[in-house]
C-alpha cells in the first residue's frame, strides 16, 4: 500500500509541475490526470494478484504433486482463492479512493452511479483476464527453472502497455497503436476511461466484446500450455 | 598505526575471498546471469519514454531539461546498482537473520559483525544492468556536457562517493532497527521505495518534502545533489553540507548499532 502511495505522490508532483506550464496535456486537465493516476494505483493493487508467482513456485519446488494426488482441481482451487483474495484487496484499496476524495475533493470525484456500476461490472471481466494471465505466466515454470525474472520483465512491459505510467491516448504513436491492439489496455486504461465517462455506450460494448474474445484466446492458450506442462512435470525435489 | 594497517589488510583479504566466492556463485548459472539485465532495460526504456512523452509538450521540469533529467537518471542508476551489488542484499539478509536467530552465528565469528552484516556477499546478479546505466550516463553526458562546469568535476566525484556512503548509512540505520523490533523488513523496504524521490529534480516537490529529504532522511544526497552540483544548479555549500550529514549519519549508525547489539535477544536458537 505504502509503495503505491509513494509512486503516486511522486507522479502527482511531476504532473503538478507540468500543469503549471500548460492547462491541458492532450485531452487531460490536472483534475482528470489526477483521477487517472489514483485509479491506476487502485486497479494495480486491487486487480492484479500474484498467484502466478505462487503457482510457479509450487511447480518449481515440486509441491504441485501434493495437489495432483488430491481429488480437487488445482486450477479451480486457485480460481476460488484468487477471487476471495481480490475481493478483500478491493475493499482495502478502496481506502486510496476515499483518501483522495477527502483530501482533494475539487480534483478527484466519484462518477455518476450508473458509470460507477459499469466500471465495477467491467472489473469482473478484468479480474477474469488477470486470473488467466497469472496462470498463463506460471505455466512457463514447467519449462524454465525460475520465472521470477521473466514475470518481472513481463509485468513491467504489460503494465506500461496497459497505461500504468502514461495514459495510452498520450503515448507516442507507435506505442499507442500497439497498446490499443493488445488486451492489456482493458485491465487499466479502458476501465479508467469508463470511470471517467470518456467512452460512449457503443465504445464500451465493442470493448467488452473484444476483451471477451481475448479472454477466450488466453483461456485456450493457458489450458493447452498447462496440459503440456503437466505431461512434462517431474516434481523435482520431492 | 601498524595495528590499524594490519587490521585493514586482514579485512581486505577477507573481502577479497568473499568477492571471489560471490563471483563464482553467479557464474554457476551463466544464462541466468545474462538474462538478469533484461528487467532493468525494460524499466529504463519505459522511464525514457515517459520522460520523452512529458517533454514532447513542455520544455522543462522544475527547471531541468530532458537530457539533464536523463543524466540524473543515469547517475541514480549507477549509484543504486552499486548499492544493490555491495550492501543492500546483505542488509536485507541481516534483517532476516535477526528474526530467525541465525545472527548468533555471525556474532560468534572472529570478525566485526557490522562488516559481516553489511558486506558479506557481493551480489553480481545486477551486473547486466550496469551496461544500460553506463550507456545512459555517457549518452546523456554527451548531451549536457556544454552545461557542465568542469572545475567542479573533482567535487562531483567526491559528492558521488559521499552519496554512496550516505545511502549505506541510511539503509544501515534502518536495518539496525531489526535489533530492537525483531522485524524491520517492511520499514527497510519503504526506505528503498522512498529513494524514487531521488530520480527527479527536487525543485518539483513541495518545500517541506525537500527539507525532509535533505535533513531528516537525506535521500537527495544519493544522486540529485551530486548531479545538480555538476550542472551548476547548487553551490559548493551543499558539498560541505553533505560531509556534515555523512558524519552525523556515521555517529548515529554507530550508536544505534551498538545499542541494538546490547538489546538483541536471540530468537528461536
Interface residues (C-beta under 8 A of the other chain):
Chain A: X2 X3 X6 X7 X10 X13 X14 X16 X17 X18 X21 X22 X25 X26 X146 X149 X152 X153 X156 X157 X160 X165 X166 X170 X171 X172 X175
Chain B: X32 X35 X36 X38 X39 X42 X43 X46 X49 X50 X52 X53 X54 X56 X57 X58 X59 X60 X61 X62 X189 X190 X193 X194 X196 X197 X199 X200 X203 X204 X205 X206 X209
